[in-house]
Amino acid sequence: MQHYDLIVIGLGSMGSATSYYASKRGAKVLGLEQFQIPHENGSHTGQSRIIRKAYFEHPNYVPLLQRAYDNWARLEQVVGRQLFYRTGLLYHGTADGVLLKGVRASSEQYHVPLRAYTPEQAQKRFPQFQLDTRFESLLEPDAGFILPEKTISIFYELALKAGATLHCNEAVQTWTRKGDGVEVQTNKASYYAKRLVITAGAWARDLIPALRPNLRVTQQSLFWVKPKDWEAFSLANFPCWNMMLPDDEGLFYGFPILPSNRFDGQIGLKIAYHAPEQLIEPNEARPAIQAKEYTRIQNFAATYMPDALASILASKTCLYTYSDNEDFIIDHLPEQGGVVSIACGFSGHGFKFVPLVGEVLTDLALEGKTDAPIGFLSAKRYLMA
Ligand SMILES: Cc1cc2nc3c(=O)[nH]c(=O)nc-3n(C[C@H](O)[C@H](O)[C@H](O)COP(=O)(O)OP(=O)(O)OC[C@H]3O[C@@H](n4cnc5c(N)ncnc54)[C@H](O)[C@@H]3O)c2cc1C
């Protein structure tokens, strides 16, 4: 049986980054991925992800984001290319709604710069939106988008160059504590390592059965549309945006058009909706996008972005893994003597943290602890309650 310092199960967003950071620190790493790297079956497909710091979900995330921002900058230096596009992020919502209240709270506590717009000012500065007087608007200039598939390919390549052994198309079936470490059985072979990291995304419930009751997997849809006025929504003229409607717990969001001479993936203006859609089992056949998901986007655009949607060009699906309270779970797995570390339950907002999570999991696996403030993300809140 082959022996390693660390085995990483799942080489998607978090696992590809962990494989790199751990290899760079000198560990002998084996990474195992059931599909290709990257692929379209998990949580990282869809061309772009929003990155932002005035975190409406909770201010606890801001110190982690400050470190994630540093790591994105360092990663850009290492690979010599831009990965974070600072288009700014425009928030539209009601003054007392979850979105604007949360953005303001994180901004005030951690001094994240914001610009405020009245409805009249917002209408003039961002004529792509049609807002009524219920809405206020905030712009976070130091926010924008990152590229999920490109980032994973980069971490994959960097990890290989740093000495990691990474296997695609090899599915882990079981892991078992053995001696001071762990034995991992795949559909091809058995391996032994001193430490194990599980970054299995929507499949985490299969590998960490104790967390199954606390993790729900949903299939989310993404749409690329042809706007009536292409230029108005181009990368040069349009920011990323979030909009929360009164009496709706979900969040509409979108990106500028990414030109095909600079970016891979779909053509057109990307618009989507963030709220739990269809519950699924990741190993079963995936359902089609429901008619109501199309009409929701069409109705939203017709009312609030009347020049945005002439026709739908493409759609894709991607998986969220919700934890009970939508906070991530990043910790040692309890009662495993610090041998097994996990990161899951990213609840549809994890990608911006990838270079930070990779480093934190490396800390947990190789040092037994991290100085990143992740106490609020502990696994004990579910497993030892
Ligand atoms: C539609 C959509 C929009 C999003 N928008 C944003 C956004 O704007 N901003 C943001 O920050 N985040 C966003 N996210 C969330 C972010 O993309 C996810 O939180 C992140 O990709 C989760 O990473 P992961 O490593 O947990 O999962 P994945 O990237 O899916 O990686 C898990 C990997 O584990 C592998 N695996 C699982 N089981 C096994 C096994 N037994 N053996 C071998 N390999 C295995 C899988 O094949 C997969 O490759 C969005 C997600 C979706 C779906």
The ligand as an SDF file (V2000), in Angstrom:
LIG
                    3D

 53 58  0  0  0  0  0  0  0  0999 V2000
  -24.8320   28.3500   -9.0650 C   0  0  0  0  0  0  0  0  0  0  0  0
  -23.7620   28.6550   -8.0460 C   0  0  0  0  0  0  0  0  0  0  0  0
  -23.3730   29.9640   -7.8460 C   0  0  0  0  0  0  0  0  0  0  0  0
  -22.4130   30.2820   -6.8840 C   0  0  0  0  0  0  0  0  0  0  0  0
  -22.0080   31.5870   -6.7220 N   0  0  0  0  0  0  0  0  0  0  0  0
  -21.0440   31.8920   -5.8360 C   0  0  0  0  0  0  0  0  0  0  0  0
  -20.5450   33.2120   -5.7520 C   0  0  0  0  0  0  0  0  0  0  0  0
  -20.9660   34.1040   -6.5020 O   0  0  0  0  0  0  0  0  0  0  0  0
  -19.5610   33.4710   -4.8470 N   0  0  0  0  0  0  0  0  0  0  0  0
  -19.0430   32.4980   -4.0380 C   0  0  0  0  0  0  0  0  0  0  0  0
  -18.1690   32.8040   -3.2450 O   0  0  0  0  0  0  0  0  0  0  0  0
  -19.4960   31.2210   -4.1140 N   0  0  0  0  0  0  0  0  0  0  0  0
  -20.4610   30.8970   -4.9860 C   0  0  0  0  0  0  0  0  0  0  0  0
  -20.9040   29.6050   -5.1070 N   0  0  0  0  0  0  0  0  0  0  0  0
  -20.4340   28.5930   -4.1550 C   0  0  0  0  0  0  0  0  0  0  0  0
  -19.1030   27.9460   -4.4870 C   0  0  0  0  0  0  0  0  0  0  0  0
  -18.9540   27.7240   -5.8530 O   0  0  0  0  0  0  0  0  0  0  0  0
  -19.0380   26.6620   -3.6790 C   0  0  0  0  0  0  0  0  0  0  0  0
  -19.2110   26.9890   -2.2990 O   0  0  0  0  0  0  0  0  0  0  0  0
  -17.7180   25.9310   -3.8390 C   0  0  0  0  0  0  0  0  0  0  0  0
  -17.4620   25.6630   -5.1970 O   0  0  0  0  0  0  0  0  0  0  0  0
  -17.7730   24.6270   -3.0420 C   0  0  0  0  0  0  0  0  0  0  0  0
  -16.5300   23.9770   -3.1700 O   0  0  0  0  0  0  0  0  0  0  0  0
  -16.3300   22.4470   -2.7700 P   0  0  0  0  0  0  0  0  0  0  0  0
  -14.8760   22.1830   -2.8680 O   0  0  0  0  0  0  0  0  0  0  0  0
  -17.0410   22.1990   -1.4850 O   0  0  0  0  0  0  0  0  0  0  0  0
  -17.1460   21.6230   -3.8860 O   0  0  0  0  0  0  0  0  0  0  0  0
  -16.6700   21.1770   -5.3570 P   0  0  0  0  0  0  0  0  0  0  0  0
  -15.9550   22.2820   -6.0390 O   0  0  0  0  0  0  0  0  0  0  0  0
  -17.8390   20.5810   -6.0420 O   0  0  0  0  0  0  0  0  0  0  0  0
  -15.5990   20.0480   -5.0570 O   0  0  0  0  0  0  0  0  0  0  0  0
  -15.9110   18.8170   -4.4290 C   0  0  0  0  0  0  0  0  0  0  0  0
  -15.1780   17.7390   -5.2060 C   0  0  0  0  0  0  0  0  0  0  0  0
  -15.1570   16.5190   -4.4860 O   0  0  0  0  0  0  0  0  0  0  0  0
  -15.2390   15.4800   -5.4450 C   0  0  0  0  0  0  0  0  0  0  0  0
  -15.6460   14.2530   -4.7530 N   0  0  0  0  0  0  0  0  0  0  0  0
  -16.7500   14.0850   -4.0180 C   0  0  0  0  0  0  0  0  0  0  0  0
  -16.8320   12.8340   -3.5290 N   0  0  0  0  0  0  0  0  0  0  0  0
  -15.7340   12.1860   -3.9820 C   0  0  0  0  0  0  0  0  0  0  0  0
  -15.2620   10.8490   -3.8140 C   0  0  0  0  0  0  0  0  0  0  0  0
  -15.9250    9.9400   -3.0980 N   0  0  0  0  0  0  0  0  0  0  0  0
  -14.0840   10.5160   -4.4000 N   0  0  0  0  0  0  0  0  0  0  0  0
  -13.3790   11.4290   -5.1250 C   0  0  0  0  0  0  0  0  0  0  0  0
  -13.8150   12.6990   -5.3270 N   0  0  0  0  0  0  0  0  0  0  0  0
  -14.9720   13.0820   -4.7580 C   0  0  0  0  0  0  0  0  0  0  0  0
  -16.2710   16.0070   -6.4220 C   0  0  0  0  0  0  0  0  0  0  0  0
  -16.2960   15.3180   -7.6290 O   0  0  0  0  0  0  0  0  0  0  0  0
  -15.8360   17.4540   -6.5400 C   0  0  0  0  0  0  0  0  0  0  0  0
  -14.9120   17.6450   -7.5820 O   0  0  0  0  0  0  0  0  0  0  0  0
  -21.8480   29.2550   -6.0850 C   0  0  0  0  0  0  0  0  0  0  0  0
  -22.2070   27.9140   -6.2970 C   0  0  0  0  0  0  0  0  0  0  0  0
  -23.1540   27.6070   -7.2810 C   0  0  0  0  0  0  0  0  0  0  0  0
  -23.5450   26.1810   -7.4930 C   0  0  0  0  0  0  0  0  0  0  0  0
  1  2  1  0
  2  3  1  0
  2 52  2  0
  3  4  2  0
  4  5  1  0
  4 50  1  0
  5  6  2  0
  6  7  1  0
  6 13  1  0
  7  8  2  0
  7  9  1  0
  9 10  1  0
 10 11  2  0
 10 12  1  0
 12 13  2  0
 13 14  1  0
 14 15  1  0
 14 50  1  0
 15 16  1  0
 16 17  1  0
 16 18  1  0
 18 19  1  0
 18 20  1  0
 20 21  1  0
 20 22  1  0
 22 23  1  0
 23 24  1  0
 24 25  2  0
 24 26  1  0
 24 27  1  0
 27 28  1  0
 28 29  2  0
 28 30  1  0
 28 31  1  0
 31 32  1  0
 32 33  1  0
 33 34  1  0
 33 48  1  0
 34 35  1  0
 35 36  1  0
 35 46  1  0
 36 37  1  0
 36 45  1  0
 37 38  2  0
 38 39  1  0
 39 40  1  0
 39 45  2  0
 40 41  1  0
 40 42  2  0
 42 43  1  0
 43 44  2  0
 44 45  1  0
 46 47  1  0
 46 48  1  0
 48 49  1  0
 50 51  2  0
 51 52  1  0
 52 53  1  0
M  END
$$$$
